[in-house]
Amino acid sequence: MRNPRDRRIAVVGGGMAAARFAERYTALGGTGRVTVYGAEPRAPYNRALLADVLTGRYDAESIALPLGGAEPRPGCEVVALDPAARTLGLADGTVVPWDELVLATGANPVLPPIRGLRRADGGRLTEGVHTLRTLEDCGRLAEDAVGARRAVVIGGGVLGVSAARALTALGVPTEIVHQGPYLIERQLDAQAGEVLRGLLLEVGVETYPGNRARAMRGEDRVTGVVLANGYVLDCDLVVLACGTRPRTALAHTAGLPVATGVLVDDALATAAPGVHAIGDCAEHRSTVHGLALPAWDQADVLAQRLSGAEPDARYTGSRPPARLSTGGLEYAAFGEVDESLDPGLDVLRLTDATRGSYKKLVLRGDRLVGAILLGDLAGVDALAEAWRRDDPLVDHPLHLLT
């Protein structure tokens, strides 16, 4: 048996889950050599701050993530995996062995089925059309935004709202086209979505919820977005923010069970001995979270197991609060916010049109089961703690909102 100090742990993927695992593994006293293989030319960074990099609030270096004692291998794409031989094949033809493998391959941006999205040869995206998933994407978008007349963001989730706010901060008038009934519908309710729509309008972002982009106009460069109802939004810049899809090709080709993501159990282990998966590429109990906090929860549990600090640690799921703060827009949401699903729930709402704020508490008896705060996050930490602990509320819920 290999000496634990000689153990080779390979982490495939240079994102936030990979960095968190590497840092925690070192902090917990894990031994051996940890190598983080990333296809991007940079070592891991905080992808959640890309919109702030776009506006210049942060530079690329300031969002770098610590790796503990791990060795970063940026620009080193893994193209093959052999679970039986316990080897990885790199893009340069090198074959490297491993004793434990952590798949943290992340996710790719979803490209919607829109005519004219790609150039006539079917290759790259049409000039002026961008995704926002990497620092390289961010750099290209920032360059293209210089001198842009008008932008359209397709997708009104967290990324779409952040990107739109960033573009307006750069002086580019921006519109959001969103297929859902209201903005960020996965975490807000309809009233909060309308308040958010008003806040965006105040800073120059027009939104079109309940609409679908059907086609792009333009030959050499995009000149407009055609909606399903035939209305055309003139623009020379488009950002696609239509969600992500787990990056599972490496695992699938290697014969690992894959559904939406790479299937893992409570030990975050796949069906192959020594192979684990965490983050956006992992599917646990039929759930792919696609969020940073669950990815970090998974990385923490796996680091506890592989370091020996807590070899029986289990991941049983996450209940992550959602939080956004960009360009003066703030919201937080957690727990069950749709009271229509349970007639036993009570709701307390406070709306302040002058301040552009909306607060909602969802209660079951004297316990908080969910909340939305938009435009004013006073009390959010106390609310989130009460929700996490599931303790009875000592004071009247109204006190938590003022």
C-alpha positions as CSV (number, residue, x, y, z in Angstrom):
1,M,0.0,0.0,0.0
2,R,1.3,3.5,-0.9
3,N,2.5,5.6,1.9
4,P,-0.1,8.3,2.6
5,R,2.6,11.0,2.3
6,D,3.2,9.8,-1.3
7,R,-0.5,9.7,-2.2
8,R,-1.4,11.5,-5.5
9,I,-4.7,13.3,-5.5
10,A,-5.7,14.7,-8.9
11,V,-8.4,17.4,-9.1
12,V,-9.8,17.8,-12.6
13,G,-11.2,21.3,-13.1
14,G,-9.9,24.7,-12.1
15,G,-13.0,26.3,-10.6
16,M,-14.4,27.3,-7.3
17,A,-15.2,23.7,-6.1
18,A,-11.7,22.5,-7.0
19,A,-10.1,25.4,-5.1
20,R,-12.2,24.9,-2.1
21,F,-11.4,21.2,-1.9
22,A,-7.7,21.8,-2.3
23,E,-7.6,24.6,0.3
24,R,-9.6,22.6,2.9
25,Y,-7.7,19.4,2.3
26,T,-4.5,21.2,3.2
27,A,-6.0,23.0,6.2
28,L,-7.3,19.7,7.6
29,G,-3.8,18.2,7.5
30,G,-4.2,16.0,4.4
31,T,-0.9,14.5,3.2
32,G,0.4,13.6,-0.3
33,R,0.4,15.7,-3.4
34,V,-2.7,17.5,-4.7
35,T,-2.6,18.7,-8.3
36,V,-5.3,20.9,-9.7
37,Y,-5.7,20.5,-13.5
38,G,-7.5,23.4,-15.2
39,A,-8.2,24.0,-18.8
40,E,-8.3,27.8,-18.4
41,P,-5.0,29.7,-18.6
42,R,-5.5,31.0,-15.0
43,A,-5.5,29.3,-11.6
44,P,-8.9,29.1,-9.9
45,Y,-10.8,32.3,-9.2
46,N,-14.2,33.4,-7.9
47,R,-16.5,33.1,-10.8
48,A,-19.3,34.7,-8.9
49,L,-17.5,38.1,-9.2
50,L,-17.2,38.2,-12.9
51,A,-19.8,41.0,-13.3
52,D,-17.8,43.1,-10.8
53,V,-14.6,42.4,-12.8
54,L,-16.5,43.6,-15.9
55,T,-17.2,47.0,-14.2
56,G,-13.7,47.3,-12.9
57,R,-14.6,47.0,-9.3
58,Y,-12.2,44.0,-9.1
59,D,-9.3,43.0,-11.2
60,A,-8.5,39.4,-12.2
61,E,-5.8,39.0,-9.6
62,S,-8.0,40.1,-6.7
63,I,-10.5,37.3,-7.3
64,A,-8.0,34.5,-7.2
65,L,-8.8,31.7,-4.8
66,P,-6.3,30.0,-2.4
67,L,-5.3,26.4,-3.1
68,G,-3.5,25.6,0.2
69,G,-0.6,23.4,-0.6
70,A,-1.9,22.2,-3.9
71,E,0.0,22.5,-7.2
72,P,-2.0,24.5,-9.8
73,R,-1.7,23.3,-13.4
74,P,-3.6,26.0,-15.4
75,G,-3.8,25.6,-19.2
76,C,-3.6,21.9,-18.7
77,E,-6.8,20.3,-20.1
78,V,-7.6,16.7,-19.2
79,V,-9.0,14.9,-22.2
80,A,-9.1,11.2,-21.1
81,L,-9.8,9.3,-17.9
82,D,-9.1,5.6,-17.3
83,P,-10.7,4.7,-13.9
84,A,-9.3,1.1,-14.1
85,A,-5.7,2.1,-14.7
86,R,-6.1,5.2,-12.5
87,T,-4.6,7.6,-15.1
88,L,-5.5,10.8,-16.8
89,G,-4.7,11.8,-20.4
90,L,-3.7,15.4,-20.9
91,A,-4.1,17.4,-24.1
92,D,-0.4,17.5,-24.7
93,G,-0.3,13.6,-24.8
94,T,1.0,13.2,-21.2
95,V,-0.5,10.4,-19.1
96,V,-0.4,11.0,-15.4
97,P,-1.3,8.5,-12.6
98,W,-3.5,9.2,-9.6
99,D,-4.5,7.4,-6.4
100,E,-7.6,9.5,-5.7
101,L,-9.5,11.6,-8.3
102,V,-11.8,14.5,-7.8
103,L,-13.9,15.5,-10.7
104,A,-14.8,19.2,-10.4
105,T,-15.3,19.9,-14.1
106,G,-18.0,22.5,-13.6
107,A,-20.6,23.5,-16.2
108,N,-20.8,25.0,-19.7
109,P,-23.1,28.0,-20.5
110,V,-26.3,26.9,-22.3
111,L,-26.6,28.2,-25.8
112,P,-30.3,28.7,-26.7
113,P,-31.8,27.5,-30.0
114,I,-31.8,31.0,-31.6
115,R,-31.4,31.4,-35.4
116,G,-28.3,33.4,-36.3
117,L,-26.6,32.7,-33.0
118,R,-23.5,31.3,-34.8
119,R,-21.7,32.5,-37.8
120,A,-22.7,31.2,-41.2
121,D,-20.1,28.4,-41.1
122,G,-21.7,27.1,-37.9
123,G,-18.5,27.7,-35.8
124,R,-18.0,30.6,-33.5
125,L,-20.7,32.8,-32.1
126,T,-21.8,35.7,-34.2
127,E,-19.7,38.8,-33.7
128,G,-21.0,40.8,-30.8
129,V,-22.6,37.8,-29.1
130,H,-21.0,36.7,-25.8
131,T,-21.3,34.3,-22.9
132,L,-20.0,35.2,-19.4
133,R,-18.5,32.2,-17.7
134,T,-14.8,32.8,-17.6
135,L,-12.3,35.7,-17.2
136,E,-11.5,35.4,-20.9
137,D,-15.2,35.8,-21.6
138,C,-15.2,38.9,-19.3
139,G,-12.2,40.4,-21.1
140,R,-13.7,40.0,-24.5
141,L,-17.0,41.4,-23.4
142,A,-15.3,44.4,-21.8
143,E,-13.5,45.2,-25.0
144,D,-16.7,44.8,-27.1
145,A,-18.6,47.1,-24.7
146,V,-16.4,50.0,-25.5
147,G,-18.3,52.1,-28.1
148,A,-21.3,49.7,-28.0
149,R,-24.6,51.5,-28.7
150,R,-27.1,49.1,-27.1
151,A,-27.0,45.7,-25.5
152,V,-29.5,42.9,-25.0
153,V,-29.1,40.3,-22.3
154,I,-31.0,37.0,-23.0
155,G,-31.9,35.5,-19.6
156,G,-33.2,37.2,-16.5
157,G,-31.7,35.0,-13.8
158,V,-29.0,36.1,-11.4
159,L,-26.2,36.2,-14.0
160,G,-28.4,38.0,-16.5
161,V,-29.4,40.7,-14.0
162,S,-25.8,41.1,-12.9
163,A,-24.5,41.3,-16.5
164,A,-27.2,43.9,-17.4
165,R,-26.4,46.1,-14.4
166,A,-22.6,45.9,-15.2
167,L,-23.2,46.9,-18.8
168,T,-25.2,49.9,-17.8
169,A,-22.5,50.9,-15.3
170,L,-20.2,50.9,-18.3
171,G,-22.5,53.3,-20.1
172,V,-24.2,50.8,-22.4
173,P,-28.1,51.0,-22.5
174,T,-29.2,47.5,-21.8
175,E,-32.4,45.4,-22.1
176,I,-33.2,42.0,-20.7
177,V,-35.3,39.4,-22.5
178,H,-36.5,36.7,-20.1
179,Q,-38.6,33.7,-20.9
180,G,-39.8,33.4,-17.3
181,P,-42.9,35.3,-16.0
182,Y,-40.6,37.6,-13.9
183,L,-37.0,38.1,-13.1
184,I,-35.0,35.5,-11.0
185,E,-38.2,33.4,-10.7
186,R,-36.3,30.5,-9.1
187,Q,-35.6,32.5,-6.0
188,L,-38.1,35.5,-5.9
189,D,-41.8,35.7,-6.1
190,A,-43.9,37.7,-8.6
191,Q,-44.1,40.8,-6.4
192,A,-40.4,40.8,-5.7
193,G,-39.8,40.4,-9.4
194,E,-41.8,43.5,-10.2
195,V,-39.9,45.5,-7.6
196,L,-36.7,44.3,-9.1
197,R,-37.9,45.3,-12.5
198,G,-38.6,48.8,-11.2
199,L,-35.2,49.1,-9.6
200,L,-33.5,48.1,-12.9
201,L,-35.6,50.6,-14.8
202,E,-34.3,53.3,-12.5
203,V,-30.7,52.6,-13.5
204,G,-31.5,52.3,-17.2
205,V,-32.3,48.6,-17.7
206,E,-35.6,47.8,-19.5
207,T,-36.9,44.2,-19.1
208,Y,-39.2,42.0,-21.1
209,P,-40.3,39.1,-19.0
210,G,-42.5,36.4,-20.6
211,N,-40.7,36.8,-23.9
212,R,-38.4,34.5,-25.9
213,A,-35.6,35.5,-28.3
214,R,-36.2,33.8,-31.6
215,A,-33.5,35.0,-33.9
216,M,-30.5,37.3,-34.3
217,R,-30.2,39.9,-37.0
218,G,-27.0,40.9,-38.7
219,E,-24.5,39.4,-41.2
220,D,-20.9,40.2,-40.0
221,R,-22.1,41.4,-36.6
222,V,-25.3,41.3,-34.6
223,T,-27.7,44.2,-35.2
224,G,-30.8,43.1,-33.4
225,V,-32.7,40.4,-31.5
226,V,-36.0,39.2,-32.8
227,L,-38.5,38.2,-30.2
228,A,-41.1,35.4,-30.6
229,N,-43.8,38.0,-31.1
230,G,-41.9,39.5,-34.0
231,Y,-40.7,42.6,-32.1
232,V,-37.1,43.5,-32.8
233,L,-34.7,44.9,-30.2
234,D,-31.9,46.9,-32.0
235,C,-28.5,46.2,-30.5
236,D,-24.9,45.6,-31.4
237,L,-24.0,43.6,-28.2
238,V,-25.7,40.4,-26.9
239,V,-25.0,38.5,-23.7
240,L,-26.3,35.0,-23.3
241,A,-27.3,34.2,-19.7
242,C,-29.5,31.2,-20.2
243,G,-28.2,28.9,-17.4
244,T,-25.5,26.2,-17.4
245,R,-25.3,22.5,-18.2
246,P,-23.0,20.1,-16.2
247,R,-19.7,19.3,-18.0
248,T,-19.9,15.5,-17.9
249,A,-18.2,14.4,-21.2
250,L,-15.0,13.2,-19.5
251,A,-16.9,11.1,-17.0
252,H,-19.4,9.7,-19.6
253,T,-16.6,8.6,-22.0
254,A,-14.9,6.9,-19.1
255,G,-18.0,4.8,-18.4
256,L,-19.1,6.5,-15.2
257,P,-22.9,6.7,-14.6
258,V,-24.2,10.1,-15.7
259,A,-27.8,11.5,-15.6
260,T,-27.9,15.3,-15.7
261,G,-24.6,15.3,-13.8
262,V,-22.1,12.7,-12.7
263,L,-23.9,10.5,-10.2
264,V,-22.5,10.5,-6.6
265,D,-23.6,9.0,-3.3
266,D,-23.5,10.6,0.2
267,A,-19.7,10.0,0.2
268,L,-19.5,12.0,-3.0
269,A,-18.1,8.9,-4.6
270,T,-19.0,7.8,-8.2
271,A,-19.4,4.1,-9.2
272,A,-15.6,3.8,-9.9
273,P,-13.3,3.2,-6.9
274,G,-11.3,6.3,-6.0
275,V,-13.3,8.6,-8.2
276,H,-15.3,11.4,-6.7
277,A,-17.3,14.4,-8.1
278,I,-18.2,17.7,-6.6
279,G,-19.7,21.1,-7.7
280,D,-21.6,21.9,-10.8
281,C,-20.8,18.6,-12.5
282,A,-22.1,16.4,-9.7
283,E,-25.6,15.0,-9.2
284,H,-26.5,14.0,-5.7
285,R,-29.9,12.5,-4.8
286,S,-31.3,13.6,-8.2
287,T,-30.2,17.3,-7.6
288,V,-27.6,19.4,-9.5
289,H,-27.3,22.6,-7.5
290,G,-25.3,24.7,-9.8
291,L,-24.5,27.2,-7.0
292,A,-21.3,28.1,-5.2
293,L,-22.4,27.3,-1.6
294,P,-23.5,23.7,-2.2
295,A,-20.3,23.2,-4.2
296,W,-18.3,24.4,-1.2
297,D,-20.3,22.2,1.1
298,Q,-19.5,19.2,-1.0
299,A,-15.8,20.2,-1.2
300,D,-15.7,20.5,2.6
301,V,-17.2,17.0,3.1
302,L,-14.8,15.4,0.6
303,A,-11.8,17.1,2.1
304,Q,-12.8,15.8,5.5
305,R,-13.1,12.3,4.1
306,L,-9.9,12.2,2.0
307,S,-7.7,14.0,4.6
308,G,-8.7,11.6,7.3
309,A,-10.0,14.4,9.5
310,E,-13.5,12.9,9.4
311,P,-13.4,9.8,7.2
312,D,-17.1,9.0,7.7
313,A,-18.3,12.5,6.8
314,R,-21.4,12.5,4.7
315,Y,-23.0,15.0,2.4
316,T,-26.8,14.9,2.8
317,G,-27.7,18.0,0.7
318,S,-27.6,21.8,1.0
319,R,-30.1,24.5,1.7
320,P,-28.2,27.5,0.3
321,P,-29.5,31.0,0.8
322,A,-29.3,33.0,-2.5
323,R,-27.8,36.5,-2.3
324,L,-26.9,39.1,-4.9
325,S,-25.2,42.4,-4.5
326,T,-24.2,44.2,-7.7
327,G,-24.2,47.9,-8.6
328,G,-26.4,48.9,-5.7
329,L,-28.9,46.2,-6.3
330,E,-29.2,43.7,-3.4
331,Y,-31.4,40.8,-2.6
332,A,-31.4,37.7,-0.4
333,A,-33.8,34.7,-0.6
334,F,-33.9,31.4,1.2
335,G,-36.1,28.5,2.1
336,E,-39.7,28.1,1.0
337,V,-41.0,31.3,-0.5
338,D,-44.1,30.1,-2.4
339,E,-46.9,29.9,0.2
340,S,-49.3,28.5,-2.3
341,L,-47.7,25.1,-2.0
342,D,-48.8,24.7,1.6
343,P,-52.1,26.1,3.0
344,G,-50.6,25.9,6.5
345,L,-48.1,28.7,5.9
346,D,-48.6,32.4,6.9
347,V,-47.0,35.3,5.1
348,L,-45.9,38.7,6.3
349,R,-45.0,41.3,3.6
350,L,-43.6,44.8,3.7
351,T,-43.3,46.9,0.6
352,D,-41.8,50.4,0.5
353,A,-42.2,51.9,-3.0
354,T,-40.3,55.1,-2.1
355,R,-37.2,53.0,-1.1
356,G,-37.7,50.3,-3.7
357,S,-37.7,47.6,-1.1
358,Y,-39.7,44.4,-0.6
359,K,-39.6,42.1,2.4
360,K,-41.5,38.8,2.8
361,L,-41.4,36.3,5.6
362,V,-43.0,32.8,5.2
363,L,-43.9,31.2,8.6
364,R,-45.3,28.0,9.9
365,G,-46.5,28.8,13.3
366,D,-43.6,30.4,15.2
367,R,-40.9,29.1,12.9
368,L,-39.5,30.8,9.8
369,V,-39.5,28.6,6.7
370,G,-38.5,31.2,4.1
371,A,-37.8,34.8,3.3
372,I,-37.2,37.3,0.5
373,L,-35.5,40.6,1.1
374,L,-35.0,43.0,-1.8
375,G,-33.5,46.5,-1.8
376,D,-32.9,46.5,2.0
377,L,-31.0,43.6,3.6
378,A,-31.3,44.9,7.2
379,G,-31.8,41.9,9.5
380,V,-30.9,39.3,6.8
381,D,-28.2,37.6,8.9
382,A,-30.6,37.2,11.9
383,L,-33.3,35.9,9.6
384,A,-31.0,33.4,7.9
385,E,-29.7,32.1,11.2
386,A,-33.3,31.6,12.5
387,W,-34.1,29.7,9.3
388,R,-31.0,27.5,9.5
389,R,-31.5,26.7,13.2
390,D,-35.3,26.2,12.8
391,D,-35.7,27.7,16.3
392,P,-39.0,29.3,17.4
393,L,-39.1,33.1,16.9
394,V,-38.9,34.8,20.3
395,D,-40.1,38.2,19.0
396,H,-42.9,39.1,16.7
397,P,-41.7,38.5,13.1
398,L,-42.3,42.2,12.3
399,H,-39.4,43.1,14.6
400,L,-37.1,41.1,12.3
401,L,-38.0,43.3,9.3
402,T,-37.5,46.7,10.9
